[in-house]
C-alpha cells in the first residue's frame, strides 16, 4: 500500500492515531436490517475525510473478496490518493502479517517511537461481533489502544452488536462516538484544524445524529 510521507503519522495529545476499516463489502452491508443498512456507511464515509484533515493513516481490509466482494465504492472514492491498495484476508482479525508490518513501519517513522510503540486505532466497519471484535482484541493484546466507534460498526444480526460492544468495553476497548472522539483528538479549539473539522461536523450533523440514534436503539 503506497503511503505518502505527509500522511505517515499523526500524534495528538501524546497518542499516535490510525484509522482502520474491517471488511465493508456490499454483500455484507446489504444483509443488515433496513434501519441499520441506511446508516452502516455513514461514519465509515466520514472517517476518511477526518483522517485527511488530521493526517491520520487509513488501513482497509476485505474479507475473502472473491466471495464477499471488495470495499464498497462509496468508501473507496473517499480514500486518499496514497491509499492505493487494500489487504484481502481470510482471517477474521485485521491483524494479519501485512497489516502488522505496516503498523510497525508507520510507528518507526516518528522520532519518538519505535517499531513496537503502542498506537491508538480507530475502528469502523463490519461485522461488530466478528472482524471488529477480533481486531480490537488483537490490537489490545499487542499493547495498542482500540477505539470502536459505536456509530460506525454494525452486524447483519443486530442483536450481536450490543453483545459485542459490551464485551469490548469489558476487555478494555474504548467504545465511543465519532463526534466525541473527534473533539477528543483535537483537544482545543485553538488547534489549527478546528475550523475544517467544525465545518465537517456541521455538514454531517444530521446524518451523524440519525446514525447514533439508530444504533443506540439496537
N, C-alpha and C positions, 0 to 999 in steps of 0.2 A: 504494500500500500504506500503510495507516494505521499509524503507529508512535507509541506514547505516549512522552512525554519521559522517563519513568522508565527506559525501556529503550534510549535512544538511543546510549549509549556505554559501553563497558567498557574501562578501562585497567588492566592488571596487569603488573607488572614492566617498565614503560616501553613496553608494546605495546598497541595498540588492537585488540581482538578482535571478530571477526564469524564467524557460523556460516552456511554456505551449503550448500544441498542441490540438486545437479543432479537431473534428472528421476528420480523414483522412482514410476513408474506400475505399475499391476497387471499390464499386459500384458508389460512388460519383466521385472519381478521374477519372474513366474511362468515365464519361459523358462529360468531358471537350473537347474542340476542339483539334485536333491533335497537334497543336503547343504548346498549354498550357499544354496538358496532358504529353508531353515529359519532361516538367520541373517542374510539380507540386510537384514532390518528391525531387527535387534536394536539396533545402535549408532545408526542414524538415529532410532530412537524414544527413545533415551536423551538424545541431544543437545538436544532442546527442553527437557527437564527441567533439564539442566545450564545451558542458556542462561538459563532463567528465574531460577535461583538466582543466577547471576553477572551478570545484566543484560547479556547478550550478544545483540545483534540477530541475527535469523534472516532469511535470504532463501531462497526456494524458486523453482524454475523447473520448467516442464513442457516436454517435447519434442513439439511438434506434437500437442497434447492431443486434437484432433479425431480423430486416428487411433490414438494410443497410449494415450490415457486421461489422467485427471488424477492428482494426487498421491494415493497410497493413503490410504484413510480412517483407518487406524491412526495415520498420522503427522499427518494433518490435525486429528484430535481432540486432539492434544497441543500443537499450535501455540498460542502465547499469544494472548490476545484481540486484541492490537493487530495481529496478522498477518492482515489482512482479505482480502488477495488474493495471487495467485501470478503470476509472469510466464510467459506462454507464449512459446515461441520456435521457430524453425526452425534457427537457427544451433546448432552443437554446443556451443560455449562458452557459459557463463552470462554472459559479459561483453558482453551486448547493451547498447544505449544506455540502456534503462530502468534496468538494474542499475548501470551506471556512474554514472548520475545519483544513484541512491540512496546509493551508497558515498561519492560526493563530498559530498552533503548531510549524511550521518552524520558524516564526518570533520570538517566545518566546525563541528559543534556543540560540539566540545571547544575550550576556550580555548587549549590548547597545540597545536592542529592547524590546518592549512589544508586547503582542498579537495583539495590534491594530496598530503597527508600519507599515508605508507605505512600500511597496516593489516596485521594478521595474520588470515588467513582459514582457518577450519577447514572442510574439505571432506568431505562424506559423500554417498553416492548411487550412481547407476549411469549409464552404464557406465564402468568404470575406464579403459578404453583409448580411450574416445571423449570423452564430455562431461566427465568428471573430468579427464582429461589436458589437454584443450584449455583448460578453465577454469583449471587450475593454471598452465599455461604463459602464458596471457594475464595472469593476476594478477602473475606474476613479471616479465613484460615491462613491466608498468606500475609496477614497483618495490615491489609488495606481497610479503608473505611467505605462502607457501602451506603449510598443514599438512594432509596427506592421512591420514585415519585408516584404517589397514590393516584394522581390524575393522569398518569402516563403508562399504567400497566393494566392488563385485563386478562381474562381467561374465557375460553369458549363456554365452560360451565361456570356461570357467575358465582355460584356458591364456593368454588375453590379459592376465589380471590381473597375473600376476607380471612379464611383459614390460613392461607399462605402469608398474608401481611402480618397477622398476629404472630405466627411462628417467627418471621423475620425480625419483628420487634423484640421478641424474647431472646433471640440469638444475638442481638446487638446491632442490627441494621437500623439506620435512621429512616423511618417512613414519614414522608412529609409531602408537601405540595410544591408544584413548580414555582409558583409565585413566592412562597415563603422561602424556599431555598435560594431563589434568585437574589432576593434582597439580603439574605444572609451572606452570600458570596460578595455582594457589593460592599456591605458593611457601613457605608457612609454616603450620604447624598453628595458629598464633595468628590466622590470617585469620578474620574473623567468620563467613564462610560455610563454614568447615571442617566443623562439625557436620552441617549439611544435606548437604554433599557426601559426607561419610563414610557417612551413612545411605543415600544413593542408591547408593554403591558397594557397600555391604553387601547391599542389597536386590537388586541386579542382578549380583552377583559371579558366580553360577553361569552365567547366560546369557552374560555377557561372556567368561568363561573358555572356554566352548564355542565362541563365535564366533571368538575369537582362535585357538584350536587348529584349528578347521575351516579357516579361511582360511590359516593358516600351512602347512597341508598341500598347498595348491594350488600 
